[in-house]
Amino acid sequence: MTLSYPASVLSRRALRLGLLLPVLGMAVLVSAKDFPWDDFKKRSIQSAVELDLQAIEQLQPKEDRVVLKAKELILSKMTVTFSGIARELTKERRELLDRWAIFRNYDPAYAERYEQEYLFFKGEHKYWIAVQKPVAPHLVKQIKEAKEVELYLLSGVGGLRVDGKWELLLLLQEFQLPP
């Protein structure tokens, strides 16, 4: 399986292997075996969400849509429970992703790889996470409903304020069955 990742997600190791074109910020294709697994920091999903919420609070936005413009992406690895439930990205979430990709100078094709979100749980908390088109069928096939999965997640994208609460846009880069 070959997936697309923003160049900034890939590790120095991958750069040394010559997997990237020398164009900063573009999305590149790498095989799953070349994915930079070690670049993702182990943290809880709640911890990743709190990092995004703190960044939004610092901005004190007046709008109901915020694109986070951090220099570094937040790369996290966490174990959650897969629900098997999917939904299409809403128009508002699509626009947020597109704006973020433009800000990061990514090829527009990178944002287009996300069409659906899947529902995941950790304890009583639920999280809708956007999944790349090439990853989604493998996720559904390999992980059965109510099974734990280890996610490799990109956050720091931004969010939408809905009914006074922030709904963050989280992007699944890859997954594995937990050890």
Number of C-alpha atoms within 10 A of each C-alpha: 9 14 18 22 21 20 21 17 21 21 18 12 13 16 13 9 10 10 17 17 12 10 9 13 18 21 25 21 15 18 11 14 9 15 20 17 17 12 16 18 15 16 13 15 20 13 13 22 18 12 15 23 18 11 16 19 10 9 11 10 11 7 8 13 19 21 19 19 14 12 9 9 14 17 22 22 24 21 21 21 21 23 18 16 12 17 13 13 20 12 9 12 20 18 14 22 26 19 18 20 23 13 13 18 14 21 15 15 13 18 23 14 17 22 17 18 23 21 16 24 17 16 8 5 9 13 21 20 23 27 24 23 15 15 19 20 12 12 19 16 9 13 19 14 13 13 15 19 21 17 24 23 23 22 21 26 23 25 24 19 14 10 8 8 10 17 18 23 25 23 23 22 21 23 20 15 13 12 5
